[in-house]
Amino acid sequence: MKYKIQKKKNLELLQGQHGSYGKLLFDKRWRDKRTNIIKRDNNLCRSCGVNSELEVHHRQYHFIKRLRQFKKPWEYEDHLLITFCGSCHKKGHQKFKVPIKYI
Protein backbone atom coordinates (compact mmCIF):
# COMPACT_ATOMS: atom_id res chain seq x y z
CA MET A 1 0.00 0.00 0.00
CA LYS A 2 2.81 2.42 0.91
CA TYR A 3 4.46 1.76 -2.48
CA LYS A 4 1.23 2.64 -4.32
CA ILE A 5 0.91 5.91 -2.39
CA GLN A 6 4.53 6.84 -3.17
CA LYS A 7 4.10 5.93 -6.86
CA LYS A 8 0.99 8.15 -7.01
CA LYS A 9 2.91 11.05 -5.40
CA ASN A 10 5.76 10.58 -7.88
CA LEU A 11 3.32 10.57 -10.78
CA GLU A 12 1.69 13.78 -9.53
CA LEU A 13 5.10 15.41 -9.18
CA LEU A 14 6.12 14.42 -12.71
CA GLN A 15 2.82 15.60 -14.13
CA GLY A 16 3.41 18.93 -12.48
CA GLN A 17 6.81 19.12 -14.11
CA HIS A 18 6.03 17.50 -17.45
CA GLY A 19 2.24 17.55 -17.83
CA SER A 20 0.77 14.42 -19.41
CA TYR A 21 4.28 13.45 -20.55
CA GLY A 22 5.02 12.46 -16.95
CA LYS A 23 2.46 9.65 -17.13
CA LEU A 24 4.34 8.11 -20.03
CA LEU A 25 7.46 7.73 -17.90
CA PHE A 26 5.67 5.02 -15.89
CA ASP A 27 4.79 3.03 -19.00
CA LYS A 28 6.50 -0.38 -19.16
CA ARG A 29 7.82 0.37 -22.65
CA TRP A 30 9.70 3.43 -21.33
CA ARG A 31 10.91 1.65 -18.19
CA ASP A 32 12.31 -1.17 -20.36
CA LYS A 33 13.94 1.26 -22.81
CA ARG A 34 15.37 3.29 -19.92
CA THR A 35 16.84 0.15 -18.34
CA ASN A 36 18.49 -0.83 -21.64
CA ILE A 37 20.03 2.62 -22.14
CA ILE A 38 21.42 2.72 -18.60
CA LYS A 39 22.90 -0.77 -19.10
CA ARG A 40 24.39 0.31 -22.43
CA ASP A 41 26.05 3.23 -20.62
CA ASN A 42 27.53 0.86 -18.00
CA ASN A 43 25.26 2.16 -15.21
CA LEU A 44 27.20 5.43 -15.13
CA CYS A 45 26.44 9.10 -15.78
CA ARG A 46 28.06 9.87 -19.13
CA SER A 47 29.01 13.32 -17.89
CA CYS A 48 30.50 12.86 -14.41
CA GLY A 49 30.76 9.07 -14.04
CA VAL A 50 28.68 8.57 -10.89
CA ASN A 51 26.43 5.53 -10.64
CA SER A 52 23.51 6.85 -8.58
CA GLU A 53 20.25 8.68 -9.32
CA LEU A 54 20.55 7.81 -13.01
CA GLU A 55 18.14 9.25 -15.56
CA VAL A 56 17.86 8.93 -19.30
CA HIS A 57 17.98 12.16 -21.31
CA HIS A 58 16.55 12.71 -24.80
CA ARG A 59 19.09 14.55 -26.95
CA GLN A 60 16.24 15.86 -29.11
CA TYR A 61 12.47 15.67 -29.30
CA HIS A 62 10.54 14.72 -32.42
CA PHE A 63 7.23 16.35 -33.19
CA ILE A 64 5.15 14.41 -35.73
CA LYS A 65 3.40 17.11 -37.75
CA ARG A 66 0.68 14.97 -39.29
CA LEU A 67 -0.33 13.62 -35.86
CA ARG A 68 0.31 16.95 -34.12
CA GLN A 69 2.06 15.24 -31.24
CA PHE A 70 5.48 14.32 -29.94
CA LYS A 71 6.87 10.80 -30.22
CA LYS A 72 6.43 8.69 -27.14
CA PRO A 73 9.58 8.57 -24.98
CA TRP A 74 10.29 4.91 -25.89
CA GLU A 75 9.97 5.48 -29.67
CA TYR A 76 13.33 7.24 -30.00
CA GLU A 77 16.38 5.54 -31.44
CA ASP A 78 18.96 4.56 -28.84
CA HIS A 79 21.59 7.00 -30.13
CA LEU A 80 19.26 9.88 -29.20
CA LEU A 81 19.24 8.80 -25.54
CA ILE A 82 21.99 9.19 -22.94
CA THR A 83 22.39 8.40 -19.24
CA PHE A 84 22.97 11.25 -16.79
CA CYS A 85 22.78 11.49 -13.03
CA GLY A 86 20.00 13.71 -11.76
CA SER A 87 22.38 16.58 -11.10
CA CYS A 88 23.99 16.57 -14.56
CA HIS A 89 20.58 16.13 -16.20
CA LYS A 90 19.22 19.17 -14.38
CA LYS A 91 22.32 21.27 -15.14
CA GLY A 92 22.10 20.32 -18.81
CA HIS A 93 18.46 21.40 -19.06
CA GLN A 94 19.31 24.71 -17.36
CA LYS A 95 22.22 25.37 -19.73
CA PHE A 96 20.83 24.02 -23.02
CA LYS A 97 17.45 23.76 -24.69
CA VAL A 98 16.62 20.32 -26.11
CA PRO A 99 16.13 20.80 -29.87
CA ILE A 100 12.82 19.84 -31.43
CA LYS A 101 12.86 18.16 -34.83
CA TYR A 102 9.62 18.43 -36.82
CA ILE A 103 9.00 15.29 -38.83
Backbone as a chain_set.jsonl record, in Angstrom:
{"seq": "MKYKIQKKKNLELLQGQHGSYGKLLFDKRWRDKRTNIIKRDNNLCRSCGVNSELEVHHRQYHFIKRLRQFKKPWEYEDHLLITFCGSCHKKGHQKFKVPIKYI", "coords": {"N": [[0.827, -1.194, 0.0], [1.929, 1.267, 0.833], [3.843, 1.624, -1.162], [2.217, 2.048, -3.418], [1.049, 4.493, -2.755], [3.327, 6.16, -2.707], [4.136, 5.9, -5.396], [1.97, 7.127, -6.654], [2.282, 9.751, -5.672], [4.762, 10.362, -6.838], [4.029, 10.272, -9.547], [2.21, 12.411, -9.639], [3.963, 14.517, -9.076], [5.693, 14.4, -11.31], [3.834, 14.924, -13.337], [3.227, 17.513, -12.733], [5.609, 18.68, -13.401], [6.045, 17.862, -16.038], [3.593, 17.712, -17.322], [1.171, 15.804, -19.118], [3.067, 14.185, -20.201], [4.589, 13.156, -18.15], [3.144, 10.954, -17.207], [3.682, 9.04, -19.115], [6.216, 8.212, -18.491], [5.985, 6.215, -16.677], [5.173, 4.077, -18.065], [5.522, 0.721, -19.125], [6.955, 0.225, -21.469], [8.639, 2.471, -21.667], [10.068, 2.219, -19.251], [11.426, -0.182, -19.719], [12.985, 0.525, -21.964], [14.505, 2.592, -20.863], [15.946, 1.163, -18.901], [17.535, -0.438, -20.592], [19.099, 1.524, -21.895], [20.537, 2.643, -19.763], [21.974, 0.366, -18.972], [23.476, 0.004, -21.325], [25.104, 2.223, -21.1], [26.793, 1.466, -19.109], [25.808, 1.693, -16.493], [26.449, 4.246, -15.54], [26.732, 7.808, -15.15], [27.099, 9.651, -18.043], [28.351, 12.032, -18.082], [29.603, 12.813, -15.577], [30.322, 10.412, -14.392], [29.278, 9.175, -12.092], [27.336, 6.634, -10.329], [24.734, 6.752, -9.384], [21.294, 7.767, -8.843], [20.398, 7.745, -11.553], [19.292, 8.885, -14.735], [17.568, 8.993, -17.879], [18.246, 10.867, -20.664], [16.77, 12.665, -23.346], [18.231, 13.53, -26.334], [17.148, 15.031, -28.321], [13.865, 16.118, -29.273], [11.113, 14.774, -31.067], [8.641, 16.014, -33.097], [5.718, 14.984, -34.509], [4.325, 16.058, -37.291], [1.982, 15.456, -38.835], [0.416, 14.055, -37.043], [0.286, 15.799, -35.032], [1.642, 15.692, -32.567], [4.109, 14.79, -30.076], [6.656, 12.244, -30.344], [6.419, 9.212, -28.495], [8.177, 8.619, -25.42], [9.644, 6.187, -25.533], [9.92, 5.631, -28.211], [12.098, 6.646, -29.481], [15.248, 6.429, -31.196], [18.055, 4.59, -29.991], [20.524, 5.998, -30.069], [19.805, 8.59, -29.621], [19.437, 8.891, -26.981], [20.73, 9.243, -23.68], [22.55, 8.503, -20.681], [22.399, 10.22, -17.658], [23.277, 11.467, -14.41], [21.0, 12.662, -11.908], [21.739, 15.27, -11.158], [23.524, 16.194, -13.217], [21.771, 15.987, -15.361], [19.816, 17.879, -14.711], [21.402, 20.227, -14.665], [22.176, 20.277, -17.347], [19.709, 20.753, -18.66], [19.207, 23.281, -17.693], [21.227, 24.739, -18.852], [21.15, 24.225, -21.613], [18.822, 24.102, -24.329], [16.656, 21.526, -25.29], [16.689, 20.43, -28.558], [14.003, 20.543, -30.941], [12.826, 18.461, -33.397], [10.986, 18.606, -36.298], [8.954, 16.339, -37.808]], "CA": [[0.0, 0.0, 0.0], [2.813, 2.424, 0.908], [4.459, 1.765, -2.479], [1.231, 2.643, -4.323], [0.907, 5.906, -2.392], [4.529, 6.845, -3.171], [4.096, 5.928, -6.856], [0.995, 8.152, -7.013], [2.909, 11.046, -5.402], [5.765, 10.576, -7.88], [3.321, 10.567, -10.782], [1.689, 13.778, -9.528], [5.101, 15.412, -9.183], [6.12, 14.417, -12.709], [2.819, 15.601, -14.131], [3.411, 18.934, -12.475], [6.811, 19.115, -14.11], [6.031, 17.503, -17.453], [2.241, 17.553, -17.829], [0.775, 14.425, -19.405], [4.282, 13.445, -20.546], [5.017, 12.464, -16.945], [2.463, 9.65, -17.126], [4.337, 8.11, -20.034], [7.457, 7.732, -17.9], [5.675, 5.024, -15.89], [4.793, 3.031, -19.003], [6.499, -0.384, -19.157], [7.82, 0.374, -22.647], [9.698, 3.426, -21.334], [10.907, 1.653, -18.19], [12.313, -1.166, -20.356], [13.936, 1.263, -22.808], [15.371, 3.288, -19.92], [16.843, 0.15, -18.336], [18.493, -0.831, -21.639], [20.029, 2.625, -22.144], [21.421, 2.724, -18.601], [22.903, -0.769, -19.097], [24.391, 0.314, -22.433], [26.049, 3.226, -20.618], [27.533, 0.856, -17.995], [25.257, 2.162, -15.215], [27.203, 5.432, -15.134], [26.443, 9.097, -15.78], [28.057, 9.868, -19.134], [29.007, 13.318, -17.893], [30.496, 12.863, -14.413], [30.762, 9.071, -14.04], [28.681, 8.571, -10.891], [26.43, 5.53, -10.643], [23.508, 6.854, -8.584], [20.248, 8.681, -9.316], [20.552, 7.808, -13.005], [18.143, 9.249, -15.558], [17.864, 8.933, -19.305], [17.976, 12.155, -21.307], [16.547, 12.708, -24.798], [19.089, 14.546, -26.952], [16.241, 15.865, -29.107], [12.475, 15.673, -29.3], [10.542, 14.715, -32.418], [7.229, 16.352, -33.194], [5.153, 14.411, -35.734], [3.404, 17.107, -37.752], [0.677, 14.967, -39.292], [-0.332, 13.621, -35.856], [0.312, 16.95, -34.124], [2.059, 15.245, -31.238], [5.484, 14.319, -29.943], [6.865, 10.803, -30.217], [6.428, 8.686, -27.137], [9.583, 8.565, -24.98], [10.294, 4.913, -25.887], [9.97, 5.485, -29.667], [13.328, 7.244, -29.998], [16.378, 5.542, -31.441], [18.962, 4.558, -28.845], [21.593, 7.002, -30.13], [19.264, 9.883, -29.201], [19.245, 8.803, -25.536], [21.992, 9.193, -22.943], [22.391, 8.399, -19.237], [22.975, 11.251, -16.794], [22.779, 11.487, -13.031], [19.995, 13.705, -11.763], [22.383, 16.578, -11.097], [23.99, 16.567, -14.559], [20.583, 16.133, -16.201], [19.216, 19.173, -14.375], [22.323, 21.267, -15.136], [22.096, 20.318, -18.807], [18.462, 21.402, -19.056], [19.314, 24.705, -17.361], [22.219, 25.371, -19.734], [20.828, 24.017, -23.022], [17.448, 23.757, -24.687], [16.617, 20.317, -26.108], [16.13, 20.796, -29.866], [12.818, 19.844, -31.435], [12.861, 18.161, -34.829], [9.622, 18.426, -36.82], [9.001, 15.294, -38.832]], "C": [[0.871, 1.258, 0.0], [3.47, 2.696, -0.449], [3.495, 2.455, -3.445], [1.04, 4.129, -4.036], [2.108, 6.693, -2.894], [4.531, 6.958, -4.692], [3.128, 7.009, -7.329], [1.57, 9.549, -6.794], [3.956, 11.37, -6.454], [5.117, 10.947, -9.196], [2.789, 11.99, -10.76], [2.803, 14.8, -9.662], [5.566, 15.525, -10.628], [5.106, 15.138, -13.592], [2.924, 17.104, -13.943], [4.596, 19.487, -13.243], [6.693, 18.924, -15.617], [4.63, 17.381, -18.049], [1.922, 16.092, -18.08], [1.975, 13.563, -19.803], [4.762, 12.623, -19.35], [4.387, 11.1, -16.789], [3.171, 8.608, -17.98], [5.612, 7.515, -19.437], [7.246, 6.535, -16.987], [5.266, 3.851, -16.775], [5.9, 1.972, -19.057], [7.446, -0.251, -20.341], [8.945, 1.369, -22.38], [10.62, 2.857, -20.263], [11.886, 0.643, -18.767], [13.386, -0.48, -21.202], [14.978, 1.954, -21.924], [16.402, 2.322, -19.325], [17.915, -0.245, -19.343], [19.528, 0.26, -21.895], [21.018, 2.742, -20.984], [22.431, 1.571, -18.619], [23.933, -0.504, -20.189], [25.486, 1.272, -21.97], [26.772, 2.777, -19.341], [27.097, 1.364, -16.621], [26.015, 3.357, -14.645], [26.672, 6.67, -15.844], [27.508, 9.337, -16.841], [28.782, 11.199, -19.018], [30.027, 13.272, -16.759], [30.944, 11.5, -13.913], [30.175, 8.467, -12.779], [27.678, 7.497, -11.295], [25.148, 5.567, -9.798], [22.573, 7.902, -9.18], [20.304, 8.855, -10.835], [19.225, 8.064, -13.704], [18.556, 9.129, -17.014], [17.348, 10.212, -19.962], [17.766, 11.972, -22.806], [17.395, 13.843, -25.367], [18.298, 15.488, -27.854], [14.845, 15.278, -28.998], [11.99, 15.701, -30.74], [9.052, 14.998, -32.353], [6.725, 15.853, -34.546], [4.049, 15.351, -36.214], [2.031, 16.57, -38.114], [-0.197, 14.485, -38.132], [-0.49, 14.75, -34.839], [0.6, 16.529, -32.684], [3.519, 14.815, -31.268], [5.514, 12.799, -29.931], [6.788, 10.428, -28.751], [7.889, 8.513, -26.707], [10.332, 7.312, -25.427], [10.442, 4.729, -27.394], [11.256, 6.037, -30.282], [14.407, 6.19, -30.197], [17.369, 5.671, -30.276], [20.025, 5.65, -28.889], [21.114, 8.404, -29.739], [19.004, 9.939, -27.697], [20.596, 8.637, -24.851], [21.695, 9.173, -21.442], [23.128, 9.534, -18.541], [22.507, 11.002, -15.37], [21.784, 12.65, -12.947], [20.582, 15.101, -11.792], [22.838, 17.053, -12.483], [22.814, 16.792, -15.504], [19.959, 17.512, -15.967], [20.086, 20.322, -14.891], [22.245, 21.414, -16.65], [20.84, 21.024, -19.294], [18.486, 22.895, -18.736], [20.216, 25.44, -18.349], [21.816, 25.321, -21.211], [19.342, 23.719, -23.195], [17.499, 22.522, -25.576], [15.991, 20.685, -27.457], [14.913, 19.929, -30.224], [12.953, 19.681, -32.943], [11.43, 17.881, -35.275], [9.679, 17.449, -37.981], [7.618, 15.04, -39.399]], "O": [[0.597, 2.204, -0.737], [3.637, 3.85, -0.842], [3.898, 3.338, -4.202], [0.888, 4.931, -4.958], [1.943, 7.779, -3.45], [4.892, 8.006, -5.228], [3.417, 7.727, -8.286], [1.377, 10.436, -7.625], [4.043, 12.507, -6.918], [5.598, 11.84, -9.894], [2.902, 12.706, -11.755], [2.616, 15.841, -10.293], [5.806, 16.629, -11.118], [5.486, 15.882, -14.496], [2.733, 17.872, -14.885], [4.579, 20.637, -13.683], [7.192, 19.745, -16.386], [4.504, 16.972, -19.204], [2.362, 15.227, -17.324], [1.899, 12.336, -19.745], [5.281, 11.52, -19.52], [5.029, 10.177, -16.289], [3.249, 7.436, -17.61], [6.038, 6.432, -19.837], [8.213, 5.902, -16.563], [5.039, 2.749, -16.276], [7.083, 2.309, -19.035], [8.625, -0.584, -20.225], [10.078, 1.151, -22.81], [11.839, 3.001, -20.363], [13.048, 0.604, -18.362], [14.556, -0.86, -21.158], [16.176, 1.906, -22.203], [17.59, 2.638, -19.26], [19.085, -0.372, -18.981], [20.706, -0.039, -22.093], [22.215, 2.922, -21.21], [23.607, 1.773, -18.318], [25.123, -0.757, -20.002], [26.64, 1.159, -22.383], [27.295, 3.601, -18.59], [27.907, 1.456, -15.699], [26.202, 3.472, -13.434], [26.221, 6.6, -16.987], [28.7, 9.232, -16.554], [29.721, 11.465, -19.768], [31.184, 13.647, -16.949], [31.855, 11.422, -13.089], [30.536, 7.347, -12.418], [27.226, 7.447, -12.439], [24.55, 4.524, -9.531], [22.995, 8.795, -9.915], [20.262, 9.977, -11.34], [18.183, 7.533, -13.319], [19.742, 9.159, -17.342], [16.18, 10.578, -19.831], [18.49, 11.219, -23.457], [17.285, 14.986, -24.925], [18.729, 16.61, -28.119], [14.667, 14.104, -28.674], [12.406, 16.547, -31.531], [8.301, 14.32, -31.652], [7.237, 16.245, -35.595], [2.976, 15.426, -35.614], [1.018, 17.162, -37.741], [-1.424, 14.508, -38.233], [-1.294, 14.662, -33.911], [-0.075, 16.932, -31.737], [4.085, 14.521, -32.321], [4.538, 12.146, -29.561], [7.064, 11.247, -27.874], [8.751, 8.282, -27.555], [11.537, 7.373, -25.674], [11.045, 3.744, -27.82], [11.47, 5.902, -31.487], [14.475, 5.199, -29.471], [17.494, 6.733, -29.665], [20.395, 6.182, -27.842], [21.93, 9.305, -29.548], [18.428, 10.903, -27.193], [21.492, 7.975, -25.374], [20.709, 9.755, -20.989], [24.307, 9.782, -18.792], [21.459, 10.393, -15.152], [21.748, 13.512, -13.826], [19.999, 16.014, -12.377], [22.563, 18.188, -12.872], [22.855, 17.685, -16.35], [19.618, 18.219, -16.916], [19.577, 21.274, -15.482], [22.246, 22.526, -17.177], [20.899, 21.81, -20.239], [17.853, 23.688, -19.434], [19.998, 26.614, -18.647], [22.099, 26.248, -21.969], [18.699, 23.155, -22.31], [18.295, 22.467, -26.513], [14.873, 21.2, -27.494], [14.823, 18.758, -29.857], [13.169, 20.653, -33.668], [10.747, 17.029, -34.707], [10.345, 17.684, -38.989], [7.456, 14.192, -40.276]]}, "num_chains": 1, "name": "protein.A"}
